[in-house]
């Protein structure tokens, strides 16, 4: 994982802690993580979500799973 993706993942973690996660940002980050071959089940599920129909709470839960799984796959 490159430095830019790592920084975006850290920002996502901070947003999750502050309960201000952006659904669209979380989904785009998951797509970029897939391109970087971070293909955990949570990343794949979040990347496949639609920004227009995914609720923030659902995206936050998936992003939380995505963040913890991606951090452990470094």
Number of C-alpha atoms within 10 A of each C-alpha: 14 8 8 9 15 16 11 14 22 14 13 23 19 13 15 17 12 9 12 12 21 17 24 16 15 28 25 16 21 30 21 15 23 15 11 12 10 20 19 16 13 20 26 18 17 26 23 13 21 13 18 8 8 15 12 17 13 13 24 25 14 23 29 20 17 30 22 13 17 20 14 8 11 8
